[in-house]
Amino acid sequence: MATPPLFIMLSSVDRDKLQLASMIASVAAVSERPVHVFVSMGAIKVFAKTASGNDRYGDSAFNAELCEKNAPDPIDMFGQGKMLGDMKVWACSMVLDVLGWDESDLVDDLFDGQMGLTKFLSDAEEGQLLSM
Amino acid sequence: MSERKLIDARGSFCPGPLMELIASLKLMEIGQEVEILSTDQGTAKDVPEWCAKVGHETVESGEKDGHWYVVVRKAK
């Protein structure tokens, strides 16, 4: 039986949450489990093309340790999972609308397009949904 | 028989070693083996688990000289 797809909804700028989300997404994607990531609310700002380095993340309980030990960057992890596995990344169309952004404002080569929440939730009915 | 490949992923945090292994496997021929070295203890269980799930073969795994190693044979 095929493994049900994994749907991950991101809404936080918290480095801890994004680090774990990127680990879950990339490992699932390379383990023959389709992954769909939906980036909404403040989390979209982390993926802004103009943001850079660790400054793109909000502070969090484990952020200092992650930086000190040079842990892999979550955005790089998402990219790695996408390159090596079955992963799609969608930008929430509502938050792009609020910000007046389009896909060109987001980091290159990561997003598969915009998606509305209704469509994402409908798709997620066939798998498991995580919200972080 | 082709030479066994070596990936030194010591110092790389989870899931870095697994990702390095997968990237390497994509470039290998079926039947070829690769040994990965890691200082992440989770690798010793994660890699065999991943191999069992996706259909590659764990040849051997263990600990030596303060790090963990896993030998994987590409099976598909």
N, CA and C atoms of all chains as a GROMACS GRO file, in nm:
protein
  624
    1MET      N    1   0.084  -0.119   0.000
    1MET     CA    2   0.000   0.000   0.000
    1MET      C    3   0.088   0.124   0.000
    2ALA      N    4   0.050   0.221  -0.083
    2ALA     CA    5   0.129   0.343  -0.092
    2ALA      C    6   0.116   0.424   0.037
    3THR      N    7   0.225   0.488   0.075
    3THR     CA    8   0.221   0.572   0.194
    3THR      C    9   0.139   0.697   0.165
    4PRO      N   10   0.047   0.734   0.253
    4PRO     CA   11  -0.034   0.854   0.227
    4PRO      C   12   0.055   0.979   0.226
    5PRO      N   13   0.021   1.073   0.141
    5PRO     CA   14   0.103   1.195   0.135
    5PRO      C   15   0.098   1.274   0.266
    6LEU      N   16   0.200   1.354   0.285
    6LEU     CA   17   0.211   1.437   0.405
    6LEU      C   18   0.192   1.583   0.364
    7PHE      N   19   0.105   1.651   0.436
    7PHE     CA   20   0.077   1.792   0.410
    7PHE      C   21   0.124   1.873   0.530
    8ILE      N   22   0.209   1.969   0.505
    8ILE     CA   23   0.266   2.049   0.614
    8ILE      C   24   0.229   2.196   0.593
    9MET      N   25   0.168   2.253   0.695
    9MET     CA   26   0.128   2.392   0.688
    9MET      C   27   0.220   2.475   0.777
   10LEU      N   28   0.286   2.573   0.720
   10LEU     CA   29   0.378   2.658   0.795
   10LEU      C   30   0.317   2.795   0.816
   11SER      N   31   0.324   2.845   0.939
   11SER     CA   32   0.270   2.980   0.964
   11SER      C   33   0.361   3.063   1.054
   12SER      N   34   0.470   3.005   1.101
   12SER     CA   35   0.554   3.070   1.202
   12SER      C   36   0.691   3.109   1.144
   13VAL      N   37   0.750   3.212   1.202
   13VAL     CA   38   0.888   3.249   1.167
   13VAL      C   39   0.987   3.184   1.264
   14ASP      N   40   0.937   3.110   1.358
   14ASP     CA   41   1.017   3.046   1.462
   14ASP      C   42   1.116   2.946   1.398
   15ARG      N   43   1.244   2.967   1.421
   15ARG     CA   44   1.347   2.883   1.360
   15ARG      C   45   1.332   2.736   1.401
   16ASP      N   46   1.297   2.714   1.529
   16ASP     CA   47   1.283   2.575   1.575
   16ASP      C   48   1.178   2.500   1.494
   17LYS      N   49   1.064   2.566   1.476
   17LYS     CA   50   0.954   2.501   1.403
   17LYS      C   51   0.990   2.478   1.257
   18LEU      N   52   1.054   2.578   1.198
   18LEU     CA   53   1.090   2.564   1.056
   18LEU      C   54   1.201   2.461   1.038
   19GLN      N   55   1.292   2.454   1.135
   19GLN     CA   56   1.399   2.353   1.128
   19GLN      C   57   1.337   2.213   1.129
   20LEU      N   58   1.247   2.190   1.225
   20LEU     CA   59   1.186   2.058   1.235
   20LEU      C   60   1.098   2.030   1.113
   21ALA      N   61   1.024   2.130   1.068
   21ALA     CA   62   0.938   2.111   0.951
   21ALA      C   63   1.022   2.073   0.829
   22SER      N   64   1.136   2.139   0.812
   22SER     CA   65   1.221   2.109   0.696
   22SER      C   66   1.281   1.969   0.706
   23MET      N   67   1.311   1.926   0.829
   23MET     CA   68   1.364   1.790   0.847
   23MET      C   69   1.257   1.686   0.816
   24ILE      N   70   1.138   1.709   0.870
   24ILE     CA   71   1.028   1.614   0.845
   24ILE      C   72   0.997   1.608   0.696
   25ALA      N   73   0.987   1.726   0.634
   25ALA     CA   74   0.950   1.732   0.492
   25ALA      C   75   1.054   1.663   0.404
   26SER      N   76   1.180   1.691   0.430
   26SER     CA   77   1.284   1.637   0.341
   26SER      C   78   1.300   1.486   0.361
   27VAL      N   79   1.294   1.439   0.485
   27VAL     CA   80   1.309   1.295   0.508
   27VAL      C   81   1.190   1.218   0.451
   28ALA      N   82   1.069   1.272   0.471
   28ALA     CA   83   0.951   1.205   0.414
   28ALA      C   84   0.960   1.202   0.262
   29ALA      N   85   1.001   1.313   0.204
   29ALA     CA   86   1.005   1.322   0.057
   29ALA      C   87   1.103   1.222  -0.004
   30VAL      N   88   1.214   1.198   0.064
   30VAL     CA   89   1.312   1.104   0.009
   30VAL      C   90   1.280   0.960   0.050
   31SER      N   91   1.174   0.944   0.129
   31SER     CA   92   1.132   0.810   0.172
   31SER      C   93   1.009   0.764   0.095
   32GLU      N   94   0.997   0.814  -0.025
   32GLU     CA   95   0.890   0.775  -0.116
   32GLU      C   96   0.753   0.812  -0.062
   33ARG      N   97   0.748   0.923   0.011
   33ARG     CA   98   0.621   0.974   0.061
   33ARG      C   99   0.602   1.115   0.004
   34PRO      N  100   0.501   1.134  -0.079
   34PRO     CA  101   0.479   1.268  -0.135
   34PRO      C  102   0.454   1.371  -0.024
   35VAL      N  103   0.514   1.488  -0.040
   35VAL     CA  104   0.502   1.593   0.060
   35VAL      C  105   0.455   1.723  -0.007
   36HIS      N  106   0.359   1.788   0.056
   36HIS     CA  107   0.314   1.919   0.010
   36HIS      C  108   0.330   2.017   0.126
   37VAL      N  109   0.401   2.126   0.101
   37VAL     CA  110   0.424   2.228   0.204
   37VAL      C  111   0.348   2.354   0.164
   38PHE      N  112   0.270   2.406   0.257
   38PHE     CA  113   0.190   2.526   0.234
   38PHE      C  114   0.243   2.635   0.326
   39VAL      N  115   0.293   2.743   0.267
   39VAL     CA  116   0.357   2.848   0.348
   39VAL      C  117   0.262   2.966   0.359
   40SER      N  118   0.223   2.997   0.482
   40SER     CA  119   0.123   3.102   0.503
   40SER      C  120   0.166   3.194   0.617
   41MET      N  121   0.086   3.295   0.640
   41MET     CA  122   0.105   3.394   0.747
   41MET      C  123   0.251   3.440   0.754
   42GLY      N  124   0.302   3.462   0.874
   42GLY     CA  125   0.436   3.519   0.887
   42GLY      C  126   0.546   3.434   0.826
   43ALA      N  127   0.521   3.305   0.814
   43ALA     CA  128   0.625   3.217   0.761
   43ALA      C  129   0.667   3.257   0.620
   44ILE      N  130   0.577   3.321   0.547
   44ILE     CA  131   0.611   3.357   0.410
   44ILE      C  132   0.729   3.455   0.407
   45LYS      N  133   0.739   3.539   0.512
   45LYS     CA  134   0.848   3.639   0.514
   45LYS      C  135   0.985   3.574   0.525
   46VAL      N  136   0.989   3.457   0.585
   46VAL     CA  137   1.115   3.383   0.594
   46VAL      C  138   1.166   3.347   0.455
   47PHE      N  139   1.073   3.328   0.364
   47PHE     CA  140   1.108   3.284   0.228
   47PHE      C  141   1.122   3.401   0.131
   48ALA      N  142   1.125   3.522   0.185
   48ALA     CA  143   1.140   3.640   0.098
   48ALA      C  144   1.278   3.639   0.032
   49LYS      N  145   1.281   3.674  -0.091
   49LYS     CA  146   1.408   3.678  -0.164
   49LYS      C  147   1.504   3.779  -0.102
   50THR      N  148   1.447   3.885  -0.043
   50THR     CA  149   1.532   3.991   0.013
   50THR      C  150   1.588   3.957   0.151
   51ALA      N  151   1.532   3.856   0.215
   51ALA     CA  152   1.582   3.816   0.348
   51ALA      C  153   1.713   3.740   0.329
   52SER      N  154   1.795   3.741   0.434
   52SER     CA  155   1.923   3.672   0.418
   52SER      C  156   1.969   3.607   0.548
   53GLY      N  157   2.041   3.499   0.534
   53GLY     CA  158   2.104   3.432   0.646
   53GLY      C  159   2.007   3.404   0.760
   54ASN      N  160   2.060   3.403   0.879
   54ASN     CA  161   1.977   3.370   0.995
   54ASN      C  162   1.883   3.485   1.033
   55ASP      N  163   1.910   3.604   0.979
   55ASP     CA  164   1.824   3.718   1.011
   55ASP      C  165   1.682   3.696   0.961
   56ARG      N  166   1.665   3.603   0.868
   56ARG     CA  167   1.531   3.581   0.815
   56ARG      C  168   1.439   3.513   0.918
   57TYR      N  169   1.498   3.451   1.020
   57TYR     CA  170   1.418   3.377   1.118
   57TYR      C  171   1.394   3.458   1.243
   58GLY      N  172   1.281   3.431   1.307
   58GLY     CA  173   1.257   3.489   1.437
   58GLY      C  174   1.335   3.412   1.542
   59ASP      N  175   1.353   3.475   1.656
   59ASP     CA  176   1.428   3.407   1.762
   59ASP      C  177   1.342   3.293   1.818
   60SER      N  178   1.409   3.194   1.873
   60SER     CA  179   1.337   3.081   1.931
   60SER      C  180   1.428   3.013   2.031
   61ALA      N  181   1.372   2.922   2.107
   61ALA     CA  182   1.444   2.862   2.220
   61ALA      C  183   1.573   2.794   2.179
   62PHE      N  184   1.578   2.741   2.056
   62PHE     CA  185   1.693   2.660   2.015
   62PHE      C  186   1.774   2.728   1.905
   63ASN      N  187   1.738   2.850   1.873
   63ASN     CA  188   1.800   2.919   1.760
   63ASN      C  189   1.950   2.940   1.781
   64ALA      N  190   1.988   2.982   1.900
   64ALA     CA  191   2.129   3.011   1.926
   64ALA      C  192   2.215   2.886   1.904
   65GLU      N  193   2.168   2.773   1.954
   65GLU     CA  194   2.243   2.649   1.940
   65GLU      C  195   2.252   2.606   1.793
   66LEU      N  196   2.142   2.622   1.722
   66LEU     CA  197   2.141   2.584   1.580
   66LEU      C  198   2.242   2.667   1.501
   67CYS      N  199   2.247   2.796   1.534
   67CYS     CA  200   2.340   2.885   1.464
   67CYS      C  201   2.484   2.854   1.503
   68GLU      N  202   2.506   2.837   1.632
   68GLU     CA  203   2.641   2.812   1.682
   68GLU      C  204   2.701   2.686   1.621
   69LYS      N  205   2.617   2.584   1.605
   69LYS     CA  206   2.666   2.457   1.551
   69LYS      C  207   2.652   2.450   1.398
   70ASN      N  208   2.611   2.563   1.340
   70ASN     CA  209   2.600   2.569   1.195
   70ASN      C  210   2.511   2.457   1.139
   71ALA      N  211   2.397   2.440   1.204
   71ALA     CA  212   2.300   2.341   1.155
   71ALA      C  213   2.250   2.383   1.017
   72PRO      N  214   2.212   2.287   0.934
   72PRO     CA  215   2.168   2.322   0.799
   72PRO      C  216   2.048   2.417   0.801
   73ASP      N  217   2.050   2.511   0.709
   73ASP     CA  218   1.945   2.610   0.701
   73ASP      C  219   1.814   2.544   0.653
   74PRO      N  220   1.701   2.575   0.719
   74PRO     CA  221   1.574   2.514   0.677
   74PRO      C  222   1.541   2.533   0.530
   75ILE      N  223   1.570   2.649   0.476
   75ILE     CA  224   1.537   2.670   0.335
   75ILE      C  225   1.621   2.578   0.247
   76ASP      N  226   1.746   2.561   0.284
   76ASP     CA  227   1.830   2.466   0.209
   76ASP      C  228   1.777   2.323   0.222
   77MET      N  229   1.727   2.291   0.342
   77MET     CA  230   1.673   2.156   0.364
   77MET      C  231   1.549   2.131   0.279
   78PHE      N  232   1.462   2.231   0.273
   78PHE     CA  233   1.345   2.216   0.186
   78PHE      C  234   1.390   2.195   0.041
   79GLY      N  235   1.489   2.274   0.000
   79GLY     CA  236   1.538   2.262  -0.137
   79GLY      C  237   1.598   2.125  -0.165
   80GLN      N  238   1.670   2.072  -0.066
   80GLN     CA  239   1.732   1.941  -0.081
   80GLN      C  240   1.625   1.832  -0.093
   81GLY      N  241   1.522   1.842  -0.008
   81GLY     CA  242   1.413   1.744  -0.015
   81GLY      C  243   1.341   1.750  -0.149
   82LYS      N  244   1.326   1.869  -0.199
   82LYS     CA  245   1.259   1.886  -0.329
   82LYS      C  246   1.343   1.829  -0.443
   83MET      N  247   1.473   1.849  -0.432
   83MET     CA  248   1.563   1.802  -0.537
   83MET      C  249   1.574   1.649  -0.536
   84LEU      N  250   1.576   1.590  -0.416
   84LEU     CA  251   1.601   1.446  -0.406
   84LEU      C  252   1.474   1.362  -0.392
   85GLY      N  253   1.363   1.427  -0.360
   85GLY     CA  254   1.241   1.351  -0.335
   85GLY      C  255   1.120   1.411  -0.402
   86ASP      N  256   1.005   1.373  -0.352
   86ASP     CA  257   0.877   1.415  -0.410
   86ASP      C  258   0.816   1.521  -0.320
   87MET      N  259   0.849   1.645  -0.344
   87MET     CA  260   0.801   1.753  -0.260
   87MET      C  261   0.755   1.872  -0.344
   88LYS      N  262   0.642   1.925  -0.307
   88LYS     CA  263   0.592   2.048  -0.369
   88LYS      C  264   0.578   2.153  -0.259
   89VAL      N  265   0.611   2.276  -0.293
   89VAL     CA  266   0.600   2.386  -0.197
   89VAL      C  267   0.509   2.492  -0.256
   90TRP      N  268   0.408   2.529  -0.178
   90TRP     CA  269   0.307   2.624  -0.226
   90TRP      C  270   0.304   2.746  -0.138
   91ALA      N  271   0.292   2.862  -0.201
   91ALA     CA  272   0.276   2.987  -0.126
   91ALA      C  273   0.127   3.016  -0.112
   92CYS      N  274   0.086   3.053   0.007
   92CYS     CA  275  -0.054   3.086   0.033
   92CYS      C  276  -0.092   3.212  -0.047
   93SER      N  277  -0.190   3.199  -0.130
   93SER     CA  278  -0.227   3.312  -0.216
   93SER      C  279  -0.281   3.430  -0.135
   94MET      N  280  -0.342   3.401  -0.021
   94MET     CA  281  -0.398   3.510   0.061
   94MET      C  282  -0.288   3.599   0.117
   95VAL      N  283  -0.180   3.538   0.169
   95VAL     CA  284  -0.076   3.623   0.229
   95VAL      C  285   0.002   3.699   0.122
   96LEU      N  286   0.017   3.640   0.005
   96LEU     CA  287   0.082   3.714  -0.104
   96LEU      C  288  -0.003   3.834  -0.140
   97ASP      N  289  -0.133   3.814  -0.139
   97ASP     CA  290  -0.226   3.923  -0.170
   97ASP      C  291  -0.214   4.034  -0.064
   98VAL      N  292  -0.210   3.996   0.061
   98VAL     CA  293  -0.200   4.094   0.170
   98VAL      C  294  -0.070   4.174   0.158
   99LEU      N  295   0.037   4.106   0.125
   99LEU     CA  296   0.167   4.172   0.116
   99LEU      C  297   0.189   4.245  -0.017
  100GLY      N  298   0.104   4.216  -0.113
  100GLY     CA  299   0.125   4.273  -0.246
  100GLY      C  300   0.242   4.208  -0.316
  101TRP      N  301   0.268   4.083  -0.281
  101TRP     CA  302   0.380   4.009  -0.341
  101TRP      C  303   0.329   3.914  -0.449
  102ASP      N  304   0.424   3.871  -0.532
  102ASP     CA  305   0.396   3.755  -0.617
  102ASP      C  306   0.513   3.658  -0.602
  103GLU      N  307   0.513   3.554  -0.679
  103GLU     CA  308   0.615   3.449  -0.661
  103GLU      C  309   0.757   3.499  -0.684
  104SER      N  310   0.770   3.608  -0.759
  104SER     CA  311   0.904   3.662  -0.785
  104SER      C  312   0.966   3.724  -0.660
  105ASP      N  313   0.884   3.748  -0.557
  105ASP     CA  314   0.937   3.802  -0.431
  105ASP      C  315   0.991   3.693  -0.339
  106LEU      N  316   0.972   3.568  -0.379
  106LEU     CA  317   1.015   3.455  -0.295
  106LEU      C  318   1.145   3.395  -0.346
  107VAL      N  319   1.212   3.322  -0.259
  107VAL     CA  320   1.340   3.260  -0.296
  107VAL      C  321   1.324   3.178  -0.425
  108ASP      N  322   1.427   3.176  -0.502
  108ASP     CA  323   1.422   3.109  -0.632
  108ASP      C  324   1.421   2.956  -0.617
  109ASP      N  325   1.360   2.891  -0.714
  109ASP     CA  326   1.370   2.746  -0.733
  109ASP      C  327   1.317   2.662  -0.617
  110LEU      N  328   1.224   2.719  -0.541
  110LEU     CA  329   1.167   2.640  -0.431
  110LEU      C  330   1.015   2.624  -0.445
  111PHE      N  331   0.948   2.730  -0.483
  111PHE     CA  332   0.802   2.726  -0.486
  111PHE      C  333   0.750   2.672  -0.619
  112ASP      N  334   0.641   2.595  -0.606
  112ASP     CA  335   0.575   2.540  -0.725
  112ASP      C  336   0.458   2.625  -0.768
  113GLY      N  337   0.430   2.729  -0.693
  113GLY     CA  338   0.323   2.820  -0.730
  113GLY      C  339   0.245   2.866  -0.608
  114GLN      N  340   0.136   2.935  -0.636
  114GLN     CA  341   0.046   2.980  -0.530
  114GLN      C  342  -0.069   2.882  -0.515
  115MET      N  343  -0.124   2.877  -0.395
  115MET     CA  344  -0.240   2.791  -0.374
  115MET      C  345  -0.329   2.854  -0.267
  116GLY      N  346  -0.459   2.834  -0.282
  116GLY     CA  347  -0.553   2.880  -0.180
  116GLY      C  348  -0.569   2.776  -0.072
  117LEU      N  349  -0.611   2.821   0.044
  117LEU     CA  350  -0.627   2.732   0.158
  117LEU      C  351  -0.731   2.622   0.132
  118THR      N  352  -0.837   2.659   0.064
  118THR     CA  353  -0.944   2.562   0.038
  118THR      C  354  -0.893   2.442  -0.041
  119LYS      N  355  -0.817   2.473  -0.146
  119LYS     CA  356  -0.761   2.365  -0.230
  119LYS      C  357  -0.662   2.280  -0.149
  120PHE      N  358  -0.578   2.346  -0.069
  120PHE     CA  359  -0.480   2.272   0.010
  120PHE      C  360  -0.549   2.179   0.109
  121LEU      N  361  -0.648   2.232   0.179
  121LEU     CA  362  -0.721   2.148   0.276
  121LEU      C  363  -0.794   2.034   0.208
  122SER      N  364  -0.848   2.061   0.091
  122SER     CA  365  -0.917   1.956   0.016
  122SER      C  366  -0.818   1.845  -0.022
  123ASP      N  367  -0.702   1.886  -0.073
  123ASP     CA  368  -0.599   1.788  -0.109
  123ASP      C  369  -0.552   1.709   0.014
  124ALA      N  370  -0.545   1.779   0.128
  124ALA     CA  371  -0.493   1.717   0.250
  124ALA      C  372  -0.584   1.608   0.305
  125GLU      N  373  -0.706   1.602   0.258
  125GLU     CA  374  -0.797   1.498   0.306
  125GLU      C  375  -0.749   1.358   0.270
  126GLU      N  376  -0.663   1.350   0.170
  126GLU     CA  377  -0.614   1.219   0.128
  126GLU      C  378  -0.488   1.176   0.205
  127GLY      N  379  -0.438   1.263   0.293
  127GLY     CA  380  -0.315   1.227   0.364
  127GLY      C  381  -0.319   1.274   0.508
  128GLN      N  382  -0.202   1.305   0.562
  128GLN     CA  383  -0.192   1.353   0.700
  128GLN      C  384  -0.145   1.499   0.699
  129LEU      N  385  -0.202   1.577   0.788
  129LEU     CA  386  -0.173   1.721   0.792
  129LEU      C  387  -0.102   1.758   0.920
  130LEU      N  388   0.010   1.829   0.904
  130LEU     CA  389   0.082   1.884   1.018
  130LEU      C  390   0.080   2.035   1.007
  131SER      N  391   0.059   2.101   1.118
  131SER     CA  392   0.061   2.248   1.118
  131SER      C  393   0.169   2.295   1.214
  132MET      N  394   0.260   2.378   1.165
  132MET     CA  395   0.373   2.421   1.248
  132MET      C  396   0.392   2.572   1.236
  133MET      N  397   3.419  -0.629  -0.984
  133MET     CA  398   3.330  -0.559  -0.892
  133MET      C  399   3.384  -0.417  -0.869
  134SER      N  400   3.290  -0.321  -0.872
  134SER     CA  401   3.334  -0.183  -0.860
  134SER      C  402   3.374  -0.152  -0.715
  135GLU      N  403   3.455  -0.052  -0.701
  135GLU     CA  404   3.507  -0.014  -0.570
  135GLU      C  405   3.396   0.046  -0.484
  136ARG      N  406   3.401   0.016  -0.354
  136ARG     CA  407   3.302   0.071  -0.262
  136ARG      C  408   3.327   0.221  -0.245
  137LYS      N  409   3.220   0.299  -0.256
  137LYS     CA  410   3.232   0.443  -0.238
  137LYS      C  411   3.235   0.477  -0.089
  138LEU      N  412   3.290   0.591  -0.057
  138LEU     CA  413   3.297   0.636   0.083
  138LEU      C  414   3.242   0.778   0.093
  139ILE      N  415   3.149   0.797   0.185
  139ILE     CA  416   3.098   0.931   0.215
  139ILE      C  417   3.135   0.964   0.358
  140ASP      N  418   3.214   1.067   0.375
  140ASP     CA  419   3.249   1.109   0.510
  140ASP      C  420   3.156   1.223   0.551
  141ALA      N  421   3.051   1.186   0.623
  141ALA     CA  422   2.952   1.286   0.666
  141ALA      C  423   2.971   1.320   0.813
  142ARG      N  424   3.089   1.292   0.866
  142ARG     CA  425   3.114   1.324   1.006
  142ARG      C  426   3.106   1.476   1.024
  143GLY      N  427   3.035   1.519   1.129
  143GLY     CA  428   3.017   1.662   1.154
  143GLY      C  429   2.888   1.716   1.095
  144SER      N  430   2.822   1.636   1.014
  144SER     CA  431   2.696   1.679   0.954
  144SER      C  432   2.579   1.640   1.043
  145PHE      N  433   2.487   1.731   1.062
  145PHE     CA  434   2.372   1.704   1.150
  145PHE      C  435   2.260   1.634   1.074
  146CYS      N  436   2.182   1.558   1.149
  146CYS     CA  437   2.063   1.490   1.095
  146CYS      C  438   1.971   1.590   1.027
  147PRO      N  439   1.917   1.561   0.912
  147PRO     CA  440   1.932   1.439   0.832
  147PRO      C  441   2.038   1.450   0.723
  148GLY      N  442   2.139   1.533   0.746
  148GLY     CA  443   2.244   1.554   0.646
  148GLY      C  444   2.308   1.427   0.595
  149PRO      N  445   2.351   1.336   0.685
  149PRO     CA  446   2.414   1.212   0.635
  149PRO      C  447   2.322   1.131   0.543
  150LEU      N  448   2.194   1.122   0.579
  150LEU     CA  449   2.100   1.049   0.493
  150LEU      C  450   2.088   1.117   0.357
  151MET      N  451   2.081   1.248   0.359
  151MET     CA  452   2.067   1.322   0.232
  151MET      C  453   2.191   1.303   0.145
  152GLU      N  454   2.306   1.304   0.207
  152GLU     CA  455   2.430   1.282   0.130
  152GLU      C  456   2.431   1.142   0.070
  153LEU      N  457   2.384   1.045   0.149
  153LEU     CA  458   2.377   0.908   0.099
  153LEU      C  459   2.284   0.898  -0.022
  154ILE      N  460   2.167   0.959  -0.010
  154ILE     CA  461   2.069   0.951  -0.118
  154ILE      C  462   2.121   1.017  -0.245
  155ALA      N  463   2.183   1.131  -0.229
  155ALA     CA  464   2.239   1.200  -0.347
  155ALA      C  465   2.343   1.112  -0.414
  156SER      N  466   2.422   1.044  -0.334
  156SER     CA  467   2.526   0.956  -0.388
  156SER      C  468   2.465   0.834  -0.457
  157LEU      N  469   2.363   0.775  -0.394
  157LEU     CA  470   2.300   0.655  -0.451
  157LEU      C  471   2.241   0.682  -0.589
  158LYS      N  472   2.191   0.802  -0.609
  158LYS     CA  473   2.131   0.836  -0.738
  158LYS      C  474   2.233   0.826  -0.852
  159LEU      N  475   2.360   0.841  -0.818
  159LEU     CA  476   2.464   0.841  -0.920
  159LEU      C  477   2.533   0.707  -0.935
  160MET      N  478   2.493   0.610  -0.852
  160MET     CA  479   2.560   0.479  -0.850
  160MET      C  480   2.487   0.376  -0.936
  161GLU      N  481   2.558   0.269  -0.969
  161GLU     CA  482   2.499   0.157  -1.043
  161GLU      C  483   2.437   0.059  -0.943
  162ILE      N  484   2.334  -0.013  -0.988
  162ILE     CA  485   2.274  -0.118  -0.904
  162ILE      C  486   2.380  -0.222  -0.868
  163GLY      N  487   2.385  -0.258  -0.743
  163GLY     CA  488   2.484  -0.355  -0.695
  163GLY      C  489   2.606  -0.290  -0.633
  164GLN      N  490   2.626  -0.163  -0.663
  164GLN     CA  491   2.742  -0.093  -0.607
  164GLN      C  492   2.717  -0.061  -0.459
  165GLU      N  493   2.823  -0.055  -0.382
  165GLU     CA  494   2.811  -0.030  -0.239
  165GLU      C  495   2.872   0.106  -0.201
  166VAL      N  496   2.816   0.160  -0.094
  166VAL     CA  497   2.868   0.286  -0.042
  166VAL      C  498   2.872   0.276   0.110
  167GLU      N  499   2.979   0.329   0.167
  167GLU     CA  500   2.992   0.334   0.313
  167GLU      C  501   2.982   0.479   0.356
  168ILE      N  502   2.895   0.502   0.453
  168ILE     CA  503   2.882   0.639   0.504
  168ILE      C  504   2.930   0.645   0.648
  169LEU      N  505   3.009   0.746   0.678
  169LEU     CA  506   3.059   0.769   0.814
  169LEU      C  507   2.985   0.887   0.873
  170SER      N  508   2.947   0.875   1.000
  170SER     CA  509   2.870   0.981   1.062
  170SER      C  510   2.900   0.992   1.210
  171THR      N  511   2.898   1.114   1.260
  171THR     CA  512   2.908   1.135   1.404
  171THR      C  513   2.770   1.153   1.467
  172ASP      N  514   2.668   1.147   1.384
  172ASP     CA  515   2.529   1.154   1.432
  172ASP      C  516   2.482   1.013   1.464
  173GLN      N  517   2.461   0.984   1.590
  173GLN     CA  518   2.427   0.848   1.632
  173GLN      C  519   2.300   0.798   1.566
  174GLY      N  520   2.208   0.889   1.537
  174GLY     CA  521   2.082   0.850   1.474
  174GLY      C  522   2.102   0.786   1.338
  175THR      N  523   2.211   0.819   1.272
  175THR     CA  524   2.238   0.764   1.139
  175THR      C  525   2.240   0.611   1.141
  176ALA      N  526   2.293   0.555   1.249
  176ALA     CA  527   2.308   0.409   1.257
  176ALA      C  528   2.174   0.337   1.252
  177LYS      N  529   2.068   0.405   1.293
  177LYS     CA  530   1.934   0.344   1.285
  177LYS      C  531   1.854   0.402   1.168
  178ASP      N  532   1.874   0.531   1.144
  178ASP     CA  533   1.795   0.596   1.039
  178ASP      C  534   1.825   0.539   0.901
  179VAL      N  535   1.952   0.520   0.870
  179VAL     CA  536   1.988   0.474   0.736
  179VAL      C  537   1.936   0.333   0.708
  180PRO      N  538   1.956   0.236   0.800
  180PRO     CA  539   1.897   0.103   0.775
  180PRO      C  540   1.745   0.108   0.763
  181GLU      N  541   1.682   0.192   0.843
  181GLU     CA  542   1.536   0.206   0.836
  181GLU      C  543   1.494   0.258   0.699
  182TRP      N  544   1.566   0.359   0.653
  182TRP     CA  545   1.534   0.416   0.521
  182TRP      C  546   1.557   0.312   0.411
  183CYS      N  547   1.665   0.238   0.421
  183CYS     CA  548   1.694   0.135   0.320
  183CYS      C  549   1.583   0.030   0.315
  184ALA      N  550   1.536  -0.012   0.433
  184ALA     CA  551   1.430  -0.112   0.438
  184ALA      C  552   1.302  -0.058   0.376
  185LYS      N  553   1.279   0.069   0.396
  185LYS     CA  554   1.155   0.128   0.344
  185LYS      C  555   1.157   0.142   0.193
  186VAL      N  556   1.269   0.186   0.139
  186VAL     CA  557   1.270   0.218  -0.004
  186VAL      C  558   1.330   0.106  -0.089
  187GLY      N  559   1.387   0.003  -0.025
  187GLY     CA  560   1.430  -0.113  -0.103
  187GLY      C  561   1.576  -0.125  -0.135
  188HIS      N  562   1.661  -0.062  -0.056
  188HIS     CA  563   1.805  -0.085  -0.069
  188HIS      C  564   1.849  -0.179   0.043
  189GLU      N  565   1.972  -0.225   0.034
  189GLU     CA  566   2.018  -0.327   0.129
  189GLU      C  567   2.125  -0.271   0.223
  190THR      N  568   2.102  -0.290   0.352
  190THR     CA  569   2.207  -0.256   0.449
  190THR      C  570   2.300  -0.375   0.462
  191VAL      N  571   2.424  -0.357   0.425
  191VAL     CA  572   2.522  -0.465   0.427
  191VAL      C  573   2.577  -0.484   0.568
  192GLU      N  574   2.615  -0.375   0.631
  192GLU     CA  575   2.661  -0.381   0.769
  192GLU      C  576   2.657  -0.242   0.829
  193SER      N  577   2.654  -0.237   0.961
  193SER     CA  578   2.660  -0.108   1.029
  193SER      C  579   2.720  -0.128   1.166
  194GLY      N  580   2.774  -0.022   1.223
  194GLY     CA  581   2.834  -0.035   1.355
  194GLY      C  582   2.904   0.093   1.396
  195GLU      N  583   2.984   0.081   1.499
  195GLU     CA  584   3.056   0.195   1.554
  195GLU      C  585   3.204   0.162   1.558
  196LYS      N  586   3.285   0.256   1.521
  196LYS     CA  587   3.430   0.238   1.534
  196LYS      C  588   3.498   0.374   1.544
  197ASP      N  589   3.596   0.380   1.627
  197ASP     CA  590   3.678   0.501   1.641
  197ASP      C  591   3.596   0.627   1.666
  198GLY      N  592   3.488   0.613   1.743
  198GLY     CA  593   3.412   0.732   1.780
  198GLY      C  594   3.312   0.782   1.678
  199HIS      N  595   3.288   0.702   1.576
  199HIS     CA  596   3.183   0.740   1.482
  199HIS      C  597   3.106   0.616   1.438
  200TRP      N  598   2.997   0.639   1.369
  200TRP     CA  599   2.914   0.529   1.322
  200TRP      C  600   2.931   0.513   1.171
  201TYR      N  601   2.913   0.391   1.125
  201TYR     CA  602   2.924   0.366   0.982
  201TYR      C  603   2.812   0.273   0.936
  202VAL      N  604   2.770   0.292   0.815
  202VAL     CA  605   2.670   0.203   0.754
  202VAL      C  606   2.714   0.178   0.611
  203VAL      N  607   2.710   0.051   0.572
  203VAL     CA  608   2.741   0.014   0.432
  203VAL      C  609   2.610  -0.024   0.364
  204VAL      N  610   2.585   0.040   0.252
  204VAL     CA  611   2.460   0.020   0.179
  204VAL      C  612   2.489  -0.029   0.037
  205ARG      N  613   2.411  -0.128  -0.006
  205ARG     CA  614   2.420  -0.175  -0.145
  205ARG      C  615   2.298  -0.123  -0.221
  206LYS      N  616   2.322  -0.057  -0.332
  206LYS     CA  617   2.211  -0.008  -0.413
  206LYS      C  618   2.140  -0.127  -0.477
  207ALA      N  619   2.009  -0.136  -0.454
  207ALA     CA  620   1.938  -0.256  -0.498
  207ALA      C  621   1.835  -0.228  -0.607
  208LYS      N  622   1.819  -0.105  -0.645
  208LYS     CA  623   1.719  -0.076  -0.749
  208LYS      C  624   1.755   0.051  -0.822
   0.00000   0.00000   0.00000
